[in-house]
């Protein structure tokens, strides 16, 4: 039996489907180790990743380095999230954040700042400038999961798809001639706020997030 | 079975790296990122770290040789180095980095130089231990094979 989530996916526009399946994250960090780690963390969480080493490169990728462009990255992929280190030589993460928020093409893209230093004034500055979140390094899988959950929720609200609150009706309406389908449908005649007399045995309102292969067990467990 | 023996040794080595304070929770985070598509992820990160950090240490060493000390610059370099060390879970190395930065902020050149020597030692010790650990882990093979009953 199909879940509400699967039906959702069938009925909604393609752009939503793509963003539900794979977020594209632009990661910015001058440390090659941190870049590798964040890349892996994001890939394991089913995100597409583009990792660059500086704010300047990030702006180039986004096409904000003076040349014109649209809201897609230099290789044509829409960027759903930008995650950047704070302390970088040349352009800091804060400066990058400001440039992104100043651009018409990218100001809606959430920006997350990472820093190894837990400095309150720094955090405040970034949040005031429009950063979505401030993560203290080293970044963990739980941080990425939280970001991803936030992104998924954000995308849904953006596209105007509401969570299904009620079960569809099992009784006939004037405009519905066919027998009620066993699957929950999102057609307009069965609006969410209609009272349901029967609850169908279908699944919970919100669809589960797409999951990647789960983490494999630790390489060397203790006996 | 020989493999079980090796497996036991690997587990013990790993455990001691934690109990003796060489590694912290972040190393475990890296292990959890290892999967079939990237079975040597942790070792790759460690290798990358050592390649990268050796260069950083040389830069810091050169800076330390110049007097008067540019504490700001030294602190910045060390901040970066501390970051990488923290990312792989190098606990003792990280502690020395922190100490070094504190001496920088206090403008204590002697303290910096002393701490730097300790830092290099910890850095080298961890490298040897990790190399031995990874080598043994490779011999032990993937965990599924090892746990097959005989």
Interface residues (C-beta under 8 A of the other chain):
Chain A: X30 X31 X32 X33 X34 X36 X37 X40 X41 X44 X87 X116 X137 X138 X140 X141 X213 X215 X216 X217 X218 X219 X220 X221 X222 X223
Chain B: X7 X8 X10 X11 X14 X15 X26 X28 X29 X30 X31 X32 X33 X34 X35 X36 X38 X41 X42 X44 X45 X48 X49 X52 X79 X80 X82 X83 X84 X86 X87 X88 X89 X137 X140 X142 X143
